[in-house]
């Protein structure tokens, strides 16, 4: 999907915005952010929330 379709204009911000938000969330809620138990990455889909 193109940035124009998502943001309705040419977005010049950080394209890794969601990744950065997930990283900050993991730092706050995970016991070990390097091995997340709650916010999990699902390859080809995105993220999911739930215990392992």
Buried (B, 14 or more C-beta within 10 A) or exposed (E): EEEEEEEEEEEEEEEEEEEEEBEEBBEEEBEEBEEBBBBBEEEEEEBEEEEE
